[in-house]
Amino acid sequence: MAWILFGTFLVLILARVPISIAIGSATVLTFLTSDFSNALQIIPQQMLEGVNKASLTAVPFFIMAGNLMNATGVTERIFAFANALVGHLKAGLAQVNVLSSMIFAGISGAAVADCAGLGAIEIKAMRENGYKPDFAAAITVASSVIGPLIPPSIGLVIYAFLAQQSIERMFLAGLIPGILVGFALMLYVRFRAGYEEFPTQPRATVREVAGTAKHGFLALVAPGIILGSIMLGFVTATEAGVLASIYCIILGIWYRELTWKLFFQALSDTAMMTSVIMIIIAFSIAMGWLLAIDQTPQKLADWTFSLTENRNVFLALLLVFVVLVGCVVEGVPAKLILVPTLLPIIDAYGIDRVHFGIIMQLGLLIGIATPPMGIGLYIVSEVGRVRFENVTMAVLPMLVPLFAVLIILTYVPQVVTFLPDLILGPE
């Protein structure tokens, strides 16, 4: 069953069939060719049971928060503050690009929202200031990787649901890795600026920095409010999604930029995106049921142990595998397919599930910026009006700092587990 399931899914993905249809078709076909062909009612039963989980209610609210930010001009305020703060550095607007993504990540936690929202502003500003369009688009998609690491994060909510881990613990585990990715990209830009000419701009005065901070203060403190409310116990991680959405609505009203048209457009976009994600989750639960019946996780674990019993060697193989999967499958469906299958192996090697979750999150996120299926590449290519091939070539060297951070996180698990253990206590 596993061969039919994964084979069909891979063929459909390579044929550019949408993920939701590919997972559903592969699952139904596997049922039809199995001993359960006369019990197709199992599929809707598993689908309904799978999505009927309170923890998943956070997903539409965080998506809504990102859409509202883009609709109400919050992204422009974030960009203006970051520009005043670090815009005078060498390759300043590239540094602004990364810093803006780090701030934006603390509200939406969605890479797609980063590419589509901030990306349009960043690429336009960089082009107008003399940066090459392909470089501007490439640094935009590379920095969007930060979004789903720094809490709140839709991907980490889904992983916590699959791995039966605390969402709060996963959010705290992603904070330091997200900051490391941001610093690594900023160091890369600084290194490149040492031997390549980039446009420069004058240093902003203290008054100008203060002015942009004041102008966007309510937007800038949003990440602290959301994360702080979770850490102090005022809201659960699920309720934080509601808090983020309400806060963004208040910002839109306060800045007088949220109209009924923009509000309903944000609602519509959120409903569409959430529907697709929930369909994928539902079908993946049915897929997971089939794999469990077929004992695929146990068979895979036995095969893996036959290759190596060395934990470090296994981690190296895991990195290669996750990154390759990320190149062809988006992060959410990849987690839904892989996590239930890999967890028994992870437990057998004694790898912490929180640590594994961050490894998988970043490994799959790198796929956003990796050809041929990197969705971020397509988005910035469209938003920035840059040829896809040019963006692809420009982003390749930027993958080096991303992979460097991934390797550090993999072999130094304390970087991931330090903060959650410090605040929530060791498990």
C-alpha positions in Angstrom: 0.0 0.0 0.0 2.8 2.4 0.8 4.4 2.0 -2.6 1.1 2.7 -4.3 0.4 5.6 -2.0 3.7 7.4 -2.3 4.2 6.5 -6.0 0.8 7.9 -7.0 1.4 11.0 -4.9 4.9 11.7 -6.4 3.7 11.2 -10.0 0.8 13.6 -9.4 3.1 16.2 -7.8 5.6 16.0 -10.7 2.7 16.4 -13.0 1.9 19.8 -11.2 -1.4 18.6 -9.8 -2.4 20.7 -6.8 -1.2 19.2 -3.4 -4.8 18.9 -2.1 -5.9 16.9 -5.1 -2.7 14.8 -5.2 -3.1 13.7 -1.6 -6.8 12.9 -2.0 -6.4 11.0 -5.3 -3.4 9.0 -3.9 -5.4 8.1 -0.8 -8.6 7.0 -2.6 -6.6 5.0 -5.2 -4.7 3.2 -2.4 -8.0 2.4 -0.7 -9.5 1.0 -4.0 -6.5 -1.3 -4.6 -6.4 -2.5 -1.0 -8.4 -4.9 1.2 -10.5 -1.9 2.2 -12.0 -1.3 -1.2 -15.4 -2.1 0.1 -15.1 0.2 3.1 -14.6 3.6 1.5 -16.6 5.2 4.3 -13.4 5.0 6.4 -12.0 7.9 4.4 -14.6 10.5 5.4 -14.6 9.1 8.9 -10.9 9.6 9.3 -11.0 13.0 7.6 -13.6 14.4 9.9 -11.9 12.9 13.0 -8.6 14.3 11.9 -9.7 18.0 11.5 -11.9 18.0 14.6 -9.1 19.2 16.9 -9.2 22.3 19.0 -5.4 23.0 18.4 -6.1 23.5 14.6 -8.3 26.5 15.2 -5.1 28.6 15.6 -4.4 28.1 11.9 -7.1 30.3 10.3 -6.6 33.1 12.9 -2.8 33.4 12.2 -3.5 33.3 8.4 -6.1 36.1 9.1 -3.6 38.1 11.0 -1.1 38.0 8.1 -3.8 39.0 5.6 -5.0 41.9 7.7 -1.4 43.2 8.1 -1.0 43.3 4.4 -4.4 45.0 4.0 -3.9 47.7 6.6 -0.5 49.1 5.8 1.3 47.5 8.8 3.9 46.0 6.5 4.9 49.5 5.2 5.4 50.8 8.8 7.6 47.8 9.7 9.7 48.3 6.5 10.1 52.1 7.2 11.3 51.4 10.8 13.8 48.7 9.6 15.0 51.0 6.9 15.7 53.9 9.3 17.5 51.5 11.7 19.9 49.6 9.4 19.3 51.1 5.9 22.7 53.0 6.1 24.7 49.8 6.3 26.5 48.3 3.3 23.8 46.7 1.1 21.5 48.5 3.5 18.2 47.7 1.9 19.1 44.0 1.7 19.7 44.1 5.5 16.4 46.0 5.9 14.7 43.1 3.9 16.0 40.5 6.4 15.2 42.6 9.5 11.7 43.4 8.3 11.0 39.7 7.8 12.2 39.0 11.4 9.7 41.6 12.8 6.9 40.5 10.4 7.4 36.9 11.5 6.4 37.8 15.0 2.9 38.6 13.9 1.9 36.3 11.0 4.4 33.4 11.0 3.6 32.6 7.4 6.3 32.6 4.7 3.8 33.1 1.9 2.4 36.2 3.6 5.9 37.5 3.9 6.7 37.0 0.2 3.4 38.4 -1.0 3.1 41.3 1.5 6.5 42.6 2.5 8.0 41.2 -0.7 6.1 43.7 -2.9 7.3 46.6 -0.8 10.9 45.4 -0.5 11.5 44.5 -4.1 10.0 47.8 -5.3 12.2 49.8 -2.9 15.3 47.9 -3.8 14.8 48.3 -7.5 14.1 52.0 -7.2 17.4 52.4 -5.3 19.5 50.6 -7.9 19.6 47.0 -6.8 19.4 44.3 -9.4 15.9 42.9 -9.5 17.0 39.2 -9.3 19.1 39.9 -6.2 16.2 41.8 -4.6 13.8 38.9 -5.3 16.3 36.3 -4.1 17.0 38.0 -0.7 13.2 38.4 -0.2 12.5 34.7 -0.7 15.5 33.7 1.4 14.5 35.9 4.3 10.9 34.6 4.2 12.2 31.4 5.6 12.4 33.2 9.0 8.6 33.7 9.2 7.5 30.1 10.0 10.3 29.7 12.6 9.8 32.8 14.8 6.5 32.4 16.8 3.7 32.4 16.1 4.0 29.8 13.3 1.3 27.9 11.5 3.8 25.1 10.6 4.8 24.6 14.2 1.1 24.5 15.3 0.5 21.7 12.8 3.7 19.8 13.9 2.7 20.1 17.6 -0.7 18.6 16.6 0.9 15.7 14.8 3.7 15.0 17.3 1.5 15.5 20.4 3.7 18.3 21.7 2.9 21.5 23.5 2.4 24.4 21.0 3.9 26.7 23.6 7.1 24.6 23.7 7.3 24.5 19.9 6.9 28.3 19.7 9.7 28.9 22.2 11.9 26.3 20.5 11.6 28.2 17.2 12.6 31.6 18.5 16.4 31.3 18.7 16.7 29.3 15.4 14.6 32.0 13.6 16.9 34.8 15.0 19.9 32.7 13.9 18.6 32.4 10.4 18.1 36.2 10.3 21.6 36.9 11.5 23.2 34.4 9.1 21.5 36.1 6.2 22.6 39.5 7.4 26.2 38.3 7.7 26.0 36.8 4.2 24.8 40.2 2.8 27.6 42.0 4.7 30.2 39.6 3.4 29.0 40.0 -0.1 29.0 43.8 0.2 32.7 43.5 1.0 33.6 42.6 -2.6 30.5 43.8 -4.6 29.2 47.3 -5.1 25.8 47.9 -3.7 23.8 51.2 -3.5 24.1 53.0 -0.2 21.9 55.6 1.5 22.6 58.1 4.2 22.3 57.2 7.9 19.0 58.2 9.4 19.1 60.7 12.2 18.0 59.8 15.7 14.9 61.9 15.1 14.1 60.0 11.9 14.5 56.6 13.6 12.3 57.8 16.5 9.7 59.1 14.0 9.4 55.8 12.2 9.3 54.0 15.5 6.5 56.2 16.7 4.7 56.0 13.4 4.7 52.2 13.6 5.0 51.6 17.3 1.7 49.7 17.6 2.8 47.4 14.8 6.3 46.9 16.2 5.2 45.9 19.7 2.7 43.3 18.3 5.2 40.4 18.3 6.1 41.1 22.0 2.4 41.3 22.9 1.6 38.0 21.2 4.6 36.0 22.4 4.5 37.7 25.9 0.9 36.8 26.4 1.7 33.2 25.6 4.7 33.0 27.8 3.0 34.7 30.8 0.0 32.4 30.5 -2.6 35.0 29.6 -3.6 33.1 26.5 -2.9 29.7 25.1 -1.1 29.4 21.8 -4.4 28.6 20.1 -6.0 31.7 21.6 -3.0 33.8 20.5 -4.2 33.4 17.0 -7.4 35.2 18.0 -5.4 37.8 19.8 -3.3 38.4 16.8 -6.3 38.9 14.5 -8.1 41.2 16.9 -4.9 43.2 17.4 -4.5 43.6 13.6 -8.1 44.8 13.3 -7.5 47.4 16.0 -4.4 48.5 14.2 -6.3 48.9 10.9 -9.0 51.0 12.7 -6.4 53.1 14.5 -4.4 53.8 11.4 -7.7 54.4 9.5 -6.7 52.1 6.7 -9.0 49.1 7.3 -12.1 49.5 5.1 -15.0 47.0 4.8 -13.8 46.0 1.4 -10.3 45.2 2.6 -11.7 43.4 5.7 -14.0 41.2 3.6 -11.2 40.5 1.1 -8.9 39.4 4.0 -11.8 37.1 5.2 -12.2 35.7 1.8 -8.4 35.0 1.3 -8.3 33.5 4.8 -11.2 31.2 4.1 -9.7 30.0 0.8 -6.3 29.3 2.3 -7.7 27.6 5.4 -9.9 25.4 3.3 -7.0 24.1 1.3 -4.9 23.5 4.4 -7.8 21.7 6.1 -8.5 19.5 3.1 -4.8 18.5 3.0 -4.8 17.8 6.7 -8.0 15.7 6.4 -6.8 13.6 3.5 -3.3 13.1 5.2 -5.0 11.7 8.3 -6.7 9.1 6.2 -3.4 8.5 4.5 -1.7 8.1 7.9 -4.3 5.5 8.9 -3.5 3.4 5.8 0.2 3.6 6.6 -0.4 2.6 10.2 -2.4 -0.4 9.0 0.3 -1.4 6.6 2.9 -0.9 9.4 5.0 1.3 7.2 6.6 3.3 10.1 7.8 0.0 11.7 9.1 -1.3 8.4 10.9 2.0 7.7 12.4 2.0 11.2 13.8 -1.6 10.7 15.2 -0.6 7.4 16.8 2.5 8.8 18.5 0.6 11.6 19.8 -1.9 9.1 21.6 1.0 7.4 23.2 2.6 10.6 22.7 2.6 14.3 24.8 5.7 14.6 22.7 8.7 15.7 24.9 11.3 13.9 24.9 9.4 10.7 21.1 9.1 10.8 20.8 12.8 11.4 22.9 13.5 8.3 20.7 11.2 6.2 17.6 12.8 7.7 18.8 16.3 6.7 19.4 15.2 3.1 16.0 13.5 3.0 14.0 16.4 4.5 15.6 19.0 2.2 15.0 16.9 -0.9 11.4 16.4 0.1 11.1 20.2 0.7 12.3 20.8 -2.9 9.2 19.1 -4.3 6.5 19.2 -1.6 5.3 22.2 0.4 5.9 22.3 4.2 2.4 21.6 5.5 1.6 18.5 3.4 5.2 17.2 3.8 4.8 17.3 7.6 1.4 15.7 7.5 2.8 12.8 5.4 6.3 12.4 7.1 5.8 13.1 10.8 3.6 10.2 11.7 5.9 7.9 9.7 9.2 9.2 11.1 8.3 9.6 14.8 8.8 6.0 15.7 12.3 6.2 14.2 13.1 9.5 15.9 12.0 8.0 19.2 14.2 4.9 18.6 17.3 7.0 18.1 16.5 9.0 21.2 16.0 12.3 19.4 13.9 14.9 21.2 10.6 15.5 19.4 10.8 19.2 19.8 14.4 19.2 18.4 13.2 17.0 15.5 10.3 19.4 14.8 12.6 22.4 14.3 15.0 20.4 12.1 12.0 19.4 9.9 10.6 22.9 9.9 13.7 24.6 8.7 14.7 21.8 6.3 11.3 22.0 4.6 11.3 25.8 4.7 14.5 25.9 2.7 12.5 24.2 0.1 10.5 27.4 -0.3 13.6 28.9 -1.8 14.8 25.8 -3.6 13.9 24.9 -7.2 12.0 23.3 -8.8 8.9 23.5 -6.6 9.9 26.4 -4.3 6.6 28.3 -4.0 8.4 31.3 -2.7 10.4 31.6 -5.9 7.2 31.7 -8.0 5.6 34.3 -5.7 8.6 36.7 -5.7 9.0 36.2 -9.4 5.4 37.3 -10.0 5.5 40.1 -7.3 8.8 41.5 -8.4 8.3 40.9 -12.2 11.5 39.0 -12.4 12.2 36.0 -14.6 11.9 32.7 -12.6 15.3 31.5 -13.9 17.0 34.7 -12.8 15.6 34.4 -9.3 16.6 30.7 -9.1 20.3 31.5 -10.0 20.4 34.5 -7.6 19.1 32.6 -4.6 21.5 29.6 -4.9 24.4 31.2 -2.9 21.9 32.4 -0.3 21.1 28.8 0.5 24.6 28.4 2.1 23.9 30.4 5.3 20.5 28.6 5.5 22.1 25.2 5.4 24.8 26.3 7.8 22.2 27.2 10.4 20.3 23.9 9.7 23.5 21.9 10.4 24.1 23.8 13.7 20.6 23.2 14.9 20.8 19.5 14.0 24.0 18.7 15.8 23.7 21.2 18.7 20.2 20.5 20.0 20.7 22.8 23.0 20.2 25.7 20.7 16.6 24.5 20.1 15.8 23.2 23.6 17.4 25.8 25.8 14.6 28.4 25.8 11.6 26.0 26.2 13.5 24.1 29.0 14.4 27.4 30.7 10.8 28.8 30.7 8.6 25.7 30.8 11.1 23.3 32.4 12.5 20.1 30.9 10.1 17.4 29.7 
